[in-house]
Amino acid sequence: MRTPNLIAIVLAVMLCFSWLGIVFYPSHEDFMRSNPYWNGLKDFSRRTHADMVTSLGKVEPDTERVFITIPYLRYNDNDLQKVADFVQGGGTLLVMDDYGYGSQVLKALGLGITFDGKPMLDPYLCYKNERLPIVTDLAPDMLNAGVKSLILNHATALTVTGPVQILARSSDSAYIDQNENSSWDEGEPRGPFVVAAKAALGQGTVIAVADPSVLINSMVDRADNEAFVAKLIAIAGENPKIYVDTAHLPKKPLDHAKDFWETAKERMSNPYGLVLLIGGILALTVAPFWRKGDRVGRE
C-alpha cells in the first residue's frame, strides 16, 4: 500500500472516531442538553422539547415563544437589544440566575428587579442542608397549579423595587450570607426574600428566578420544581416553543464541537446543503479512481 493511501485511511479513521465522539460522548458542563449527569439539562430538554440556541438571531418575537437564559457570561449590546425586541414583541423571557449576569439583562430592560448575587441560606426550612432551601410561600396561581413547595440549590435572592408580581418567597429563617462564611452574622439581611417575580414589558412578559438549578437533572424532580417551571412556561400558551440560550454559558471544546455539528445538521436539512453533502461524499469516493485512471493513462 502506498504511503499517501495509508495516510488518507488513517486520517479518515481519525475523523470518523472524532465525529463519533462529538455525537455520542456526553458533555459534563453545567446546563448542557447532552449532559445526563446531575448538573445537565438532558431531562428538561427531553420533556419540553426545548431548542438549545447558540445565536440569539434565531429567536424571533412571538406570543407563544419562551426564551430561557442562564447568563453566566456577559451580554453584549447587540444581544441585549435582541432580548428586548423579543419581549417587546410579545415573547416570554425567563431569566434564571444566581451569581452570573442576570442583573445586567434585567437592568437593560428597565425593570426594577435585580439578583442579589450572594448565597441565600436557610438553616431551618431546608432539604439536607442550608444551601438547599425549601420555599413554600407561593403565589395563589402557583398553588392552584399544584405547586406547593420548591427546593432550591445554591440560590440567591431577588431585589425588587418596581411594580412586579411576586411568585415565590423564602421563609423568614433565610438569610443572605454576604461574607460567605456559611453562618449568619450581625447585619446580614434576614428573610423572607423574593426568589421569583414576574413583570410585564411591552407586549411580553419577563420572569426572574433566583436559581437556575431548578432545571437541572438532579433538581427538576425535587418537590414541585417541575410543575413550577411548567407553570412559568405556560404563561406563553398551552404548547409554546421553548428556546434555551447556550450562547451565554461557559463551554468546553466538546460543547463547541457539538454546537458546530448541530449547525451543520441544520444546514444539511435544506436541499442545497444536502446536495453539497452528497457531492462532497461522491467526490471523496471517486477521487482514488480518478488518480488511478490518470496513472494508467500516463503508463
C-alpha positions as YAML, in Angstrom:
chain: A
units: angstrom
residues:
- id: 1
  name: MET
  ca: [0.00, 0.00, 0.00]
- id: 2
  name: ARG
  ca: [1.36, 3.40, -0.99]
- id: 3
  name: THR
  ca: [2.18, 5.84, 1.83]
- id: 4
  name: PRO
  ca: [-0.30, 8.55, 0.65]
- id: 5
  name: ASN
  ca: [-3.11, 5.98, 0.64]
- id: 6
  name: LEU
  ca: [-2.17, 4.82, 4.15]
- id: 7
  name: ILE
  ca: [-2.15, 8.39, 5.43]
- id: 8
  name: ALA
  ca: [-5.56, 9.01, 3.86]
- id: 9
  name: ILE
  ca: [-7.01, 5.91, 5.53]
- id: 10
  name: VAL
  ca: [-5.56, 6.86, 8.92]
- id: 11
  name: LEU
  ca: [-6.96, 10.38, 8.63]
- id: 12
  name: ALA
  ca: [-10.37, 9.01, 7.62]
- id: 13
  name: VAL
  ca: [-10.43, 6.68, 10.62]
- id: 14
  name: MET
  ca: [-9.39, 9.51, 12.95]
- id: 15
  name: LEU
  ca: [-12.10, 11.77, 11.55]
- id: 16
  name: CYS
  ca: [-14.68, 9.02, 11.95]
- id: 17
  name: PHE
  ca: [-13.80, 8.42, 15.59]
- id: 18
  name: SER
  ca: [-13.72, 12.18, 16.27]
- id: 19
  name: TRP
  ca: [-17.18, 12.52, 14.79]
- id: 20
  name: LEU
  ca: [-18.49, 9.61, 16.86]
- id: 21
  name: GLY
  ca: [-17.04, 11.23, 19.99]
- id: 22
  name: ILE
  ca: [-18.69, 14.57, 19.22]
- id: 23
  name: VAL
  ca: [-22.07, 12.95, 18.57]
- id: 24
  name: PHE
  ca: [-22.21, 10.36, 21.34]
- id: 25
  name: TYR
  ca: [-19.86, 11.45, 24.15]
- id: 26
  name: PRO
  ca: [-21.87, 13.43, 26.73]
- id: 27
  name: SER
  ca: [-20.97, 16.88, 27.97]
- id: 28
  name: HIS
  ca: [-20.07, 17.37, 31.65]
- id: 29
  name: GLU
  ca: [-20.69, 21.12, 31.69]
- id: 30
  name: ASP
  ca: [-23.49, 22.86, 33.60]
- id: 31
  name: PHE
  ca: [-26.84, 23.27, 31.83]
- id: 32
  name: MET
  ca: [-25.86, 21.42, 28.64]
- id: 33
  name: ARG
  ca: [-28.53, 19.37, 26.86]
- id: 34
  name: SER
  ca: [-26.25, 16.39, 26.22]
- id: 35
  name: ASN
  ca: [-25.21, 16.25, 29.89]
- id: 36
  name: PRO
  ca: [-27.04, 13.31, 31.56]
- id: 37
  name: TYR
  ca: [-25.37, 13.87, 34.93]
- id: 38
  name: TRP
  ca: [-26.61, 15.82, 37.96]
- id: 39
  name: ASN
  ca: [-25.84, 19.28, 36.52]
- id: 40
  name: GLY
  ca: [-27.15, 18.85, 32.97]
- id: 41
  name: LEU
  ca: [-30.41, 19.70, 31.20]
- id: 42
  name: LYS
  ca: [-30.97, 16.39, 29.43]
- id: 43
  name: ASP
  ca: [-34.18, 15.58, 31.34]
- id: 44
  name: PHE
  ca: [-35.63, 19.07, 30.98]
- id: 45
  name: SER
  ca: [-34.88, 19.32, 27.26]
- id: 46
  name: ARG
  ca: [-36.31, 15.85, 26.62]
- id: 47
  name: ARG
  ca: [-39.54, 16.60, 28.46]
- id: 48
  name: THR
  ca: [-40.13, 20.05, 26.97]
- id: 49
  name: HIS
  ca: [-38.55, 19.54, 23.53]
- id: 50
  name: ALA
  ca: [-36.64, 22.76, 24.12]
- id: 51
  name: ASP
  ca: [-34.34, 24.08, 21.41]
- id: 52
  name: MET
  ca: [-30.80, 24.96, 22.53]
- id: 53
  name: VAL
  ca: [-29.69, 28.05, 20.61]
- id: 54
  name: THR
  ca: [-26.18, 29.39, 20.20]
- id: 55
  name: SER
  ca: [-27.29, 32.60, 18.49]
- id: 56
  name: LEU
  ca: [-30.00, 34.99, 19.60]
- id: 57
  name: GLY
  ca: [-30.66, 35.81, 15.97]
- id: 58
  name: LYS
  ca: [-32.68, 32.59, 15.73]
- id: 59
  name: VAL
  ca: [-35.23, 33.75, 18.30]
- id: 60
  name: GLU
  ca: [-37.96, 35.91, 16.80]
- id: 61
  name: PRO
  ca: [-40.71, 37.67, 18.83]
- id: 62
  name: ASP
  ca: [-43.86, 35.63, 19.21]
- id: 63
  name: THR
  ca: [-46.55, 35.43, 21.89]
- id: 64
  name: GLU
  ca: [-46.16, 31.63, 22.01]
- id: 65
  name: ARG
  ca: [-42.40, 31.54, 22.45]
- id: 66
  name: VAL
  ca: [-40.37, 31.25, 25.65]
- id: 67
  name: PHE
  ca: [-36.72, 32.24, 25.80]
- id: 68
  name: ILE
  ca: [-34.80, 30.89, 28.80]
- id: 69
  name: THR
  ca: [-31.46, 32.45, 29.59]
- id: 70
  name: ILE
  ca: [-28.94, 31.49, 32.29]
- id: 71
  name: PRO
  ca: [-26.49, 34.38, 31.83]
- id: 72
  name: TYR
  ca: [-23.21, 33.13, 33.23]
- id: 73
  name: LEU
  ca: [-21.38, 35.16, 30.57]
- id: 74
  name: ARG
  ca: [-21.84, 38.89, 29.97]
- id: 75
  name: TYR
  ca: [-24.21, 40.02, 27.23]
- id: 76
  name: ASN
  ca: [-23.08, 42.42, 24.53]
- id: 77
  name: ASP
  ca: [-25.24, 45.39, 23.48]
- id: 78
  name: ASN
  ca: [-26.43, 43.66, 20.31]
- id: 79
  name: ASP
  ca: [-27.71, 40.61, 22.21]
- id: 80
  name: LEU
  ca: [-29.36, 42.80, 24.84]
- id: 81
  name: GLN
  ca: [-31.25, 44.59, 22.08]
- id: 82
  name: LYS
  ca: [-32.39, 41.27, 20.60]
- id: 83
  name: VAL
  ca: [-33.69, 40.19, 24.01]
- id: 84
  name: ALA
  ca: [-35.54, 43.50, 24.40]
- id: 85
  name: ASP
  ca: [-37.07, 43.14, 20.93]
- id: 86
  name: PHE
  ca: [-38.16, 39.60, 21.75]
- id: 87
  name: VAL
  ca: [-40.03, 40.67, 24.88]
- id: 88
  name: GLN
  ca: [-41.44, 43.89, 23.44]
- id: 89
  name: GLY
  ca: [-42.79, 41.85, 20.54]
- id: 90
  name: GLY
  ca: [-44.76, 39.54, 22.81]
- id: 91
  name: GLY
  ca: [-42.32, 36.83, 23.86]
- id: 92
  name: THR
  ca: [-41.87, 35.42, 27.36]
- id: 93
  name: LEU
  ca: [-38.37, 35.84, 28.78]
- id: 94
  name: LEU
  ca: [-37.29, 33.64, 31.68]
- id: 95
  name: VAL
  ca: [-34.08, 34.93, 33.32]
- id: 96
  name: MET
  ca: [-32.70, 32.30, 35.70]
- id: 97
  name: ASP
  ca: [-29.56, 33.26, 37.59]
- id: 98
  name: ASP
  ca: [-27.74, 33.14, 40.90]
- id: 99
  name: TYR
  ca: [-24.20, 34.51, 40.62]
- id: 100
  name: GLY
  ca: [-23.99, 35.49, 36.94]
- id: 101
  name: TYR
  ca: [-25.06, 38.44, 34.80]
- id: 102
  name: GLY
  ca: [-28.83, 38.26, 35.23]
- id: 103
  name: SER
  ca: [-28.97, 41.78, 36.65]
- id: 104
  name: GLN
  ca: [-27.30, 43.12, 33.51]
- id: 105
  name: VAL
  ca: [-30.16, 41.72, 31.43]
- id: 106
  name: LEU
  ca: [-32.91, 43.00, 33.74]
- id: 107
  name: LYS
  ca: [-31.38, 46.48, 34.05]
- id: 108
  name: ALA
  ca: [-31.08, 46.74, 30.27]
- id: 109
  name: LEU
  ca: [-34.82, 46.04, 30.07]
- id: 110
  name: GLY
  ca: [-35.51, 48.82, 32.57]
- id: 111
  name: LEU
  ca: [-37.10, 46.55, 35.16]
- id: 112
  name: GLY
  ca: [-36.99, 47.11, 38.92]
- id: 113
  name: ILE
  ca: [-35.61, 43.63, 39.58]
- id: 114
  name: THR
  ca: [-32.02, 42.61, 40.27]
- id: 115
  name: PHE
  ca: [-30.27, 39.49, 41.53]
- id: 116
  name: ASP
  ca: [-28.55, 39.88, 44.89]
- id: 117
  name: GLY
  ca: [-25.63, 37.72, 43.77]
- id: 118
  name: LYS
  ca: [-24.80, 36.37, 47.24]
- id: 119
  name: PRO
  ca: [-25.89, 32.98, 48.63]
- id: 120
  name: MET
  ca: [-29.28, 32.73, 50.27]
- id: 121
  name: LEU
  ca: [-29.14, 30.11, 53.03]
- id: 122
  name: ASP
  ca: [-31.89, 28.70, 55.21]
- id: 123
  name: PRO
  ca: [-30.74, 26.66, 58.24]
- id: 124
  name: TYR
  ca: [-34.27, 25.67, 59.33]
- id: 125
  name: LEU
  ca: [-36.52, 25.19, 56.32]
- id: 126
  name: CYS
  ca: [-34.18, 23.24, 54.07]
- id: 127
  name: TYR
  ca: [-33.55, 19.90, 52.38]
- id: 128
  name: LYS
  ca: [-30.45, 18.12, 53.75]
- id: 129
  name: ASN
  ca: [-28.53, 21.36, 54.35]
- id: 130
  name: GLU
  ca: [-28.94, 25.13, 54.43]
- id: 131
  name: ARG
  ca: [-27.75, 25.53, 50.84]
- id: 132
  name: LEU
  ca: [-30.88, 23.68, 49.68]
- id: 133
  name: PRO
  ca: [-33.65, 25.97, 50.98]
- id: 134
  name: ILE
  ca: [-37.28, 24.93, 50.76]
- id: 135
  name: VAL
  ca: [-39.77, 27.53, 49.52]
- id: 136
  name: THR
  ca: [-43.43, 27.21, 50.48]
- id: 137
  name: ASP
  ca: [-44.63, 30.84, 50.21]
- id: 138
  name: LEU
  ca: [-46.03, 30.78, 46.68]
- id: 139
  name: ALA
  ca: [-48.47, 32.98, 44.76]
- id: 140
  name: PRO
  ca: [-52.12, 31.80, 44.60]
- id: 141
  name: ASP
  ca: [-51.90, 30.89, 40.90]
- id: 142
  name: MET
  ca: [-48.91, 28.68, 41.67]
- id: 143
  name: LEU
  ca: [-50.79, 26.95, 44.47]
- id: 144
  name: ASN
  ca: [-53.79, 26.47, 42.18]
- id: 145
  name: ALA
  ca: [-51.46, 24.79, 39.65]
- id: 146
  name: GLY
  ca: [-50.36, 22.27, 42.27]
- id: 147
  name: VAL
  ca: [-47.08, 23.96, 43.18]
- id: 148
  name: LYS
  ca: [-46.90, 23.62, 46.97]
- id: 149
  name: SER
  ca: [-43.14, 23.78, 47.53]
- id: 150
  name: LEU
  ca: [-39.81, 24.25, 45.79]
- id: 151
  name: ILE
  ca: [-36.33, 23.05, 46.64]
- id: 152
  name: LEU
  ca: [-33.57, 25.41, 45.54]
- id: 153
  name: ASN
  ca: [-29.88, 24.66, 45.15]
- id: 154
  name: HIS
  ca: [-27.26, 27.33, 45.98]
- id: 155
  name: ALA
  ca: [-29.77, 30.06, 45.20]
- id: 156
  name: THR
  ca: [-29.60, 33.80, 45.67]
- id: 157
  name: ALA
  ca: [-32.46, 36.29, 46.16]
- id: 158
  name: LEU
  ca: [-34.14, 38.99, 44.10]
- id: 159
  name: THR
  ca: [-34.21, 42.67, 44.99]
- id: 160
  name: VAL
  ca: [-37.49, 44.17, 43.81]
- id: 161
  name: THR
  ca: [-38.03, 47.93, 43.51]
- id: 162
  name: GLY
  ca: [-40.55, 48.16, 40.68]
- id: 163
  name: PRO
  ca: [-44.12, 47.04, 40.00]
- id: 164
  name: VAL
  ca: [-43.95, 43.24, 39.73]
- id: 165
  name: GLN
  ca: [-45.95, 40.20, 40.71]
- id: 166
  name: ILE
  ca: [-44.25, 38.14, 43.42]
- id: 167
  name: LEU
  ca: [-44.38, 34.44, 42.54]
- id: 168
  name: ALA
  ca: [-42.36, 32.90, 45.39]
- id: 169
  name: ARG
  ca: [-40.68, 33.94, 48.66]
- id: 170
  name: SER
  ca: [-38.28, 32.22, 51.02]
- id: 171
  name: SER
  ca: [-39.05, 31.60, 54.68]
- id: 172
  name: ASP
  ca: [-38.36, 34.06, 57.50]
- id: 173
  name: SER
  ca: [-35.38, 31.97, 58.62]
- id: 174
  name: ALA
  ca: [-33.45, 32.50, 55.38]
- id: 175
  name: TYR
  ca: [-30.56, 34.96, 55.28]
- id: 176
  name: ILE
  ca: [-28.11, 36.39, 52.77]
- id: 177
  name: ASP
  ca: [-24.61, 35.14, 53.51]
- id: 178
  name: GLN
  ca: [-22.81, 38.31, 52.43]
- id: 179
  name: ASN
  ca: [-19.36, 37.26, 53.67]
- id: 180
  name: GLU
  ca: [-19.96, 33.64, 52.58]
- id: 181
  name: ASN
  ca: [-18.86, 32.07, 55.86]
- id: 182
  name: SER
  ca: [-21.94, 29.80, 55.98]
- id: 183
  name: SER
  ca: [-23.32, 31.38, 59.16]
- id: 184
  name: TRP
  ca: [-25.48, 34.38, 59.93]
- id: 185
  name: ASP
  ca: [-23.60, 37.45, 61.18]
- id: 186
  name: GLU
  ca: [-24.95, 40.67, 62.64]
- id: 187
  name: GLY
  ca: [-26.08, 42.98, 59.89]
- id: 188
  name: GLU
  ca: [-26.70, 40.32, 57.26]
- id: 189
  name: PRO
  ca: [-30.22, 40.53, 55.77]
- id: 190
  name: ARG
  ca: [-32.87, 38.13, 57.07]
- id: 191
  name: GLY
  ca: [-35.83, 36.74, 55.13]
- id: 192
  name: PRO
  ca: [-38.29, 36.44, 53.68]
- id: 193
  name: PHE
  ca: [-36.74, 37.11, 50.27]
- id: 194
  name: VAL
  ca: [-38.30, 37.16, 46.83]
- id: 195
  name: VAL
  ca: [-36.97, 34.28, 44.74]
- id: 196
  name: ALA
  ca: [-39.29, 34.53, 41.72]
- id: 197
  name: ALA
  ca: [-41.11, 37.51, 40.21]
- id: 198
  name: LYS
  ca: [-42.95, 38.43, 37.03]
- id: 199
  name: ALA
  ca: [-43.23, 41.77, 35.21]
- id: 200
  name: ALA
  ca: [-44.96, 42.95, 32.04]
- id: 201
  name: LEU
  ca: [-42.88, 44.66, 29.37]
- id: 202
  name: GLY
  ca: [-44.35, 45.86, 26.10]
- id: 203
  name: GLN
  ca: [-46.47, 43.03, 24.73]
- id: 204
  name: GLY
  ca: [-44.43, 40.39, 26.53]
- id: 205
  name: THR
  ca: [-43.52, 39.10, 29.97]
- id: 206
  name: VAL
  ca: [-40.27, 38.87, 31.93]
- id: 207
  name: ILE
  ca: [-39.86, 36.32, 34.74]
- id: 208
  name: ALA
  ca: [-36.86, 36.32, 37.05]
- id: 209
  name: VAL
  ca: [-35.96, 33.24, 39.12]
- id: 210
  name: ALA
  ca: [-33.08, 33.37, 41.61]
- id: 211
  name: ASP
  ca: [-31.94, 29.81, 40.96]
- id: 212
  name: PRO
  ca: [-31.37, 28.17, 37.56]
- id: 213
  name: SER
  ca: [-30.70, 24.83, 39.26]
- id: 214
  name: VAL
  ca: [-34.42, 24.02, 39.37]
- id: 215
  name: LEU
  ca: [-33.91, 22.93, 35.73]
- id: 216
  name: ILE
  ca: [-31.02, 20.50, 36.18]
- id: 217
  name: ASN
  ca: [-31.38, 16.71, 36.19]
- id: 218
  name: SER
  ca: [-30.82, 16.33, 39.94]
- id: 219
  name: MET
  ca: [-33.33, 19.04, 40.92]
- id: 220
  name: VAL
  ca: [-36.12, 19.11, 38.36]
- id: 221
  name: ASP
  ca: [-37.97, 16.26, 40.13]
- id: 222
  name: ARG
  ca: [-37.46, 17.63, 43.66]
- id: 223
  name: ALA
  ca: [-40.62, 18.84, 45.41]
- id: 224
  name: ASP
  ca: [-42.77, 20.67, 42.81]
- id: 225
  name: ASN
  ca: [-39.90, 22.15, 40.80]
- id: 226
  name: GLU
  ca: [-41.06, 20.65, 37.52]
- id: 227
  name: ALA
  ca: [-44.64, 21.89, 37.99]
- id: 228
  name: PHE
  ca: [-43.28, 25.33, 38.90]
- id: 229
  name: VAL
  ca: [-41.26, 25.60, 35.69]
- id: 230
  name: ALA
  ca: [-44.20, 24.24, 33.67]
- id: 231
  name: LYS
  ca: [-46.44, 26.94, 35.11]
- id: 232
  name: LEU
  ca: [-43.94, 29.64, 34.15]
- id: 233
  name: ILE
  ca: [-43.68, 28.29, 30.61]
- id: 234
  name: ALA
  ca: [-47.47, 28.03, 30.32]
- id: 235
  name: ILE
  ca: [-47.67, 31.83, 30.51]
- id: 236
  name: ALA
  ca: [-46.86, 31.74, 26.79]
- id: 237
  name: GLY
  ca: [-49.71, 29.34, 25.99]
- id: 238
  name: GLU
  ca: [-50.52, 25.65, 26.09]
- id: 239
  name: ASN
  ca: [-47.79, 24.47, 23.70]
- id: 240
  name: PRO
  ca: [-45.21, 27.23, 23.42]
- id: 241
  name: LYS
  ca: [-41.94, 26.91, 21.56]
- id: 242
  name: ILE
  ca: [-39.11, 26.89, 24.11]
- id: 243
  name: TYR
  ca: [-35.60, 28.15, 23.46]
- id: 244
  name: VAL
  ca: [-32.69, 27.83, 25.88]
- id: 245
  name: ASP
  ca: [-29.81, 30.25, 25.40]
- id: 246
  name: THR
  ca: [-26.46, 28.43, 25.48]
- id: 247
  name: ALA
  ca: [-24.54, 31.36, 23.99]
- id: 248
  name: HIS
  ca: [-24.03, 32.84, 27.46]
- id: 249
  name: LEU
  ca: [-22.92, 29.66, 29.22]
- id: 250
  name: PRO
  ca: [-19.27, 28.59, 29.68]
- id: 251
  name: LYS
  ca: [-18.35, 25.72, 27.36]
- id: 252
  name: LYS
  ca: [-15.54, 23.27, 26.78]
- id: 253
  name: PRO
  ca: [-14.20, 22.36, 23.29]
- id: 254
  name: LEU
  ca: [-16.52, 19.35, 23.18]
- id: 255
  name: ASP
  ca: [-19.54, 21.62, 23.65]
- id: 256
  name: HIS
  ca: [-18.38, 23.93, 20.86]
- id: 257
  name: ALA
  ca: [-17.90, 20.90, 18.62]
- id: 258
  name: LYS
  ca: [-21.42, 19.71, 19.40]
- id: 259
  name: ASP
  ca: [-22.75, 23.18, 18.55]
- id: 260
  name: PHE
  ca: [-20.90, 23.05, 15.22]
- id: 261
  name: TRP
  ca: [-22.37, 19.62, 14.47]
- id: 262
  name: GLU
  ca: [-25.90, 20.78, 15.29]
- id: 263
  name: THR
  ca: [-25.45, 23.78, 12.99]
- id: 264
  name: ALA
  ca: [-24.13, 21.51, 10.23]
- id: 265
  name: LYS
  ca: [-27.13, 19.17, 10.60]
- id: 266
  name: GLU
  ca: [-29.49, 22.13, 10.42]
- id: 267
  name: ARG
  ca: [-27.87, 23.37, 7.22]
- id: 268
  name: MET
  ca: [-27.87, 19.89, 5.70]
- id: 269
  name: SER
  ca: [-31.60, 19.64, 6.33]
- id: 270
  name: ASN
  ca: [-32.28, 22.04, 3.45]
- id: 271
  name: PRO
  ca: [-32.00, 20.85, -0.19]
- id: 272
  name: TYR
  ca: [-28.92, 22.94, -1.07]
- id: 273
  name: GLY
  ca: [-26.96, 21.70, 1.95]
- id: 274
  name: LEU
  ca: [-27.94, 18.11, 1.15]
- id: 275
  name: VAL
  ca: [-26.76, 18.46, -2.47]
- id: 276
  name: LEU
  ca: [-23.41, 19.84, -1.29]
- id: 277
  name: LEU
  ca: [-23.01, 17.00, 1.21]
- id: 278
  name: ILE
  ca: [-23.78, 14.30, -1.37]
- id: 279
  name: GLY
  ca: [-21.47, 15.98, -3.88]
- id: 280
  name: GLY
  ca: [-18.64, 16.08, -1.33]
- id: 281
  name: ILE
  ca: [-19.11, 12.40, -0.43]
- id: 282
  name: LEU
  ca: [-19.15, 11.40, -4.13]
- id: 283
  name: ALA
  ca: [-16.02, 13.44, -4.80]
- id: 284
  name: LEU
  ca: [-14.15, 11.78, -1.94]
- id: 285
  name: THR
  ca: [-15.37, 8.35, -3.05]
- id: 286
  name: VAL
  ca: [-14.32, 8.55, -6.70]
- id: 287
  name: ALA
  ca: [-11.14, 10.57, -6.17]
- id: 288
  name: PRO
  ca: [-8.92, 7.44, -5.81]
- id: 289
  name: PHE
  ca: [-10.27, 6.05, -9.10]
- id: 290
  name: TRP
  ca: [-9.52, 9.33, -10.89]
- id: 291
  name: ARG
  ca: [-5.94, 9.18, -9.68]
- id: 292
  name: LYS
  ca: [-5.67, 5.52, -10.70]
- id: 293
  name: GLY
  ca: [-7.03, 6.34, -14.17]
- id: 294
  name: ASP
  ca: [-4.51, 9.16, -14.57]
- id: 295
  name: ARG
  ca: [-1.63, 6.84, -13.66]
- id: 296
  name: VAL
  ca: [-2.83, 4.19, -16.14]
- id: 297
  name: GLY
  ca: [-3.08, 6.78, -18.88]
- id: 298
  name: ARG
  ca: [0.46, 8.01, -18.27]
- id: 299
  name: GLU
  ca: [1.86, 4.50, -18.23]
...
